[in-house]
Amino acid sequence: MKKTLLYRWFGIGAIPKKIRPALETEGIVAADEGMGGWFVAKNVKGPKKRYIRRREGFVGCLVITRKRIVCYTFGKRQMHISVDDPAIADLCADLPEKEILAVSFDAGRFRSGWQGILEFRFNTDQAARLYQALTAAGVRPGRADEEDEQA
């Protein structure tokens, strides 16, 4: 299993201890922690924020339960969406490479006053399993920026 040194040495990128019992109670469908990855912002504009193409590394976790999808990077919550929420169809999941899972979305669909594409690229040997769990939960296959390319 691919795990970063920060996770192996210090536990950074683990599923937070405060929410782990709740996630286990909900029934974890797929999860991975200690994954390295990249956060990519493409042409993002928001209140006091402007990113043409910003890319940052992270260590984090992704958990898909029967009730929600949760993502934390460096202990900070990045995604938290119920599988019953119709906005889940605004998330996109893709497998650009064998061990890379990309989850992307249009920022304006989740935050008013924002626009642009946000993407989390997880480096994990469980990419296919996580992708299947995401699409089964209602996440669209593909990339969020494909809509812009087709227009």
C-alpha positions in Angstrom: 0.0 0.0 0.0 1.3 3.4 -0.9 1.6 5.6 2.1 3.6 8.8 2.5 6.4 9.2 5.0 4.5 11.9 6.9 1.7 9.3 7.5 4.1 6.4 8.4 6.1 8.5 10.8 3.6 11.0 12.2 0.1 9.8 11.2 -0.5 12.9 9.1 -3.3 12.1 6.6 -5.1 9.6 8.8 -8.8 9.5 9.1 -9.5 11.9 12.1 -10.1 10.1 15.3 -13.1 12.3 16.2 -15.1 11.2 13.2 -13.8 7.6 12.7 -16.4 6.0 15.0 -19.3 7.8 13.2 -18.0 6.8 9.8 -17.6 3.1 10.9 -21.2 3.2 12.3 -22.4 4.5 8.9 -20.7 1.6 7.1 -17.5 2.3 5.3 -17.8 1.2 1.7 -14.2 2.3 0.7 -11.5 4.3 2.3 -7.8 5.0 2.2 -5.6 7.2 4.4 -2.1 8.5 4.3 -2.4 9.1 0.5 -0.2 11.7 -1.1 -1.7 13.8 -3.8 -2.1 17.2 -5.5 -4.8 19.9 -5.1 -5.2 21.7 -8.4 -7.1 25.0 -8.9 -7.8 25.9 -12.5 -9.0 29.5 -13.3 -10.5 29.9 -9.8 -12.0 33.2 -8.8 -13.6 33.9 -5.5 -13.9 36.5 -2.8 -10.3 37.8 -2.4 -8.9 34.7 -4.3 -7.5 34.3 -7.8 -5.7 31.3 -9.1 -4.9 30.7 -12.8 -3.3 27.4 -12.1 -2.4 26.6 -8.6 -1.0 23.2 -7.5 -0.2 22.1 -4.0 0.9 18.7 -2.6 -1.0 17.2 0.3 -1.3 14.1 2.5 -4.9 13.0 3.2 -7.7 10.5 3.4 -10.8 9.8 1.4 -13.8 7.9 3.0 -17.0 6.7 1.2 -19.7 5.4 3.5 -23.3 4.5 2.8 -24.3 8.0 3.9 -21.5 10.4 2.9 -18.2 11.2 1.2 -15.5 12.8 3.3 -12.0 14.0 2.3 -9.4 15.5 4.7 -6.0 16.9 3.7 -3.5 17.7 6.5 -6.3 17.3 9.0 -8.5 19.9 7.4 -11.9 19.0 5.9 -12.0 19.5 2.1 -15.2 17.6 1.1 -18.1 16.5 3.1 -21.2 15.6 1.1 -24.2 13.4 1.8 -24.9 10.7 -0.8 -28.5 11.8 -0.7 -27.6 15.4 -1.7 -28.4 16.1 -5.3 -25.2 18.1 -5.6 -23.2 14.8 -5.5 -23.9 14.6 -9.2 -21.8 17.8 -9.6 -18.7 15.9 -8.4 -16.7 14.1 -11.1 -14.3 11.1 -10.6 -11.7 9.9 -13.1 -8.8 7.5 -13.3 -6.2 9.3 -15.4 -3.6 6.7 -14.5 -3.7 3.2 -12.9 -2.9 4.5 -9.4 -4.3 8.0 -9.6 -7.9 9.0 -8.6 -9.0 12.5 -9.6 -12.1 14.0 -8.0 -13.0 17.4 -9.5 -15.8 19.9 -9.4 -16.9 23.3 -10.4 -16.3 25.6 -7.4 -19.4 27.7 -8.2 -21.7 24.7 -7.7 -20.7 24.4 -4.1 -19.9 28.0 -3.1 -21.7 31.1 -4.3 -19.5 33.8 -5.7 -16.9 31.3 -6.8 -16.0 29.9 -10.3 -13.4 27.6 -11.7 -12.4 24.0 -11.4 -11.0 22.4 -8.2 -9.4 18.9 -8.4 -8.0 16.5 -5.9 -5.6 13.9 -7.3 -5.0 11.0 -4.9 -2.0 8.7 -5.4 -3.3 5.3 -4.2 -3.1 1.7 -5.1 -6.9 1.6 -4.3 -7.8 4.1 -7.0 -10.1 1.7 -8.9 -11.9 0.6 -5.7 -12.4 4.2 -4.6 -13.6 5.2 -8.1 -16.2 2.4 -8.1 -17.5 3.4 -4.7 -17.7 7.0 -5.7 -19.6 6.3 -9.0 -21.9 3.9 -7.1 -22.7 6.8 -4.6 -23.7 9.0 -7.5 -20.5 10.8 -8.5 -20.3 11.4 -12.3 -17.6 9.6 -14.2 -15.2 12.0 -16.0 -13.6 15.4 -15.3 -15.3 18.6 -14.4 -13.3 20.6 -16.9 -14.6 18.4 -19.8 -17.8 20.5 -19.9 -15.7 23.6 -20.5 -13.7 21.8 -23.3 -16.9 20.6 -25.0 -18.6 24.1 -24.9 
